[in-house]
Amino acid sequence: MVVKIDLSHLPIGLKSIIMNSQEFSSLTKDNHYDSNDELVCLEMPQESREEIIRILTVILSKSNIEGYSVVENMIDKNEIAILKSGDLEEIGIFICAHCGTPFQSHEQMMIHQRMHYIF
């Protein structure tokens, strides 16, 4: 299985930070690279999608990069993207501010967020 990481929404400086990080370099990459390094394909099964998401989140955290989220494509589960938090709503992804769970609509997110206030 191949997992695609879409870096097309990132500034060049942030792409290079991610691509040159030790954690990212340790991942097993497929031979397919976009000419602009905007789409990186990782060969599975050594790393799971959840592990790749965790690694990307750690890279953003270690680099003190705020305002970006690692999200999974809701249609193509084999694609992961790093998006600026404000851009998420524009492409139809709504993130719970309490736990980070992604939703396909604002209504789904609001219903979910009510659950956090019950306890």
N, C-alpha and C positions, 0 to 999 in steps of 0.2 A: 504494500500500500504506500502511496506517495501523499505526503501532506504538503500543501502549498502555503507559503507565507507571503502575503501581499504587502509589499513595502512601498507601493506606488503613492500612498497618501502622505508620505513622510518627507520632510526636508532632507536635502543631501547630507547635511552634517549628522542628523540623527540616524540616517541609513548607515553611514560609515561607522558610527559608534556601535550599532548593533552588529553589523557584518564583521567588524574587527574585534569584537569582544571574545574573551577566552571561552565563555560558556557557549556562544553561538558557533565558534570554530570547532568545538568538540562534537557537534551534531553530525550525523552521517548524511551527507548531501547527495542527491541524485545528480546525474550529469547534465540536467536541464537547467540552464540559467537564462533569464531574459537578458537581452543586450544591455539594458539599463539597470540590471540588478534589481528590478522592481518585483520580480516573482522568483522566489527561491523555493525549490522543491526538496523536501527531505524524505529520504527513504525510510520506511518503517520496516520491521516492527521493533527495532532497538529502542526507539523513543515513542511514547504514546502521545496523542494530541494533548492530553492534560499535562504531560511532562513538558512538552514544547511551550505550552501556554505559560506554565510556571517559570520556565527558563527565561522567556521573553519578559515576563513581569519582573523577575529578579534583575535582568539587565537594565530595565528602565529605572528600577529602584536604586541599584548601585550607582547608576550614572546621574542620580538626582534629577531625573526627567519627570516633570509633573504635567498633568493635563492630557496624557495619552492613555488609552486603554487597549488591552489585548483582547480581541473579540473573535468568536468563532462564527463563520458564515452560517446562517440559519438554514439556508437552502443546500449548500454544498458543505457538508460536515468535514470535508478534508481540506478546507481552506480557512486560514487564520489571517487576520489583518491587525495592524496596529493603527489606530485612528485617534485623532484629536477628539477630546471629549465633546466639544461642540458640534463636530461633524457627525457624530453618531445618530442624532435625531434626524438629520437631513437625509440619511440613507435608510431610515426606518428601524433603527436599533435604539431601544430605550433601556438604560441601565439603572437598576435599583441603587439608590444612593447609600442604602444601609448594608447590602451584602454583595453588590456587584453582579447580580443575576441579570442576563439580557432578556429583553422581551421584544415582540414584533409590533406592539402597539402601545400607545400611551395608556390606554384603558387597562390593558393587561398589567402594566407596571403599577398603576394606581391601586388596582385590586390587590395585587401582591403586597404592596407597601402597607396596606391596612393591617396585614398579618403581623407586621413588626410592632405595631402599637398595641396589640392585644395583650402581649406579655409584658 
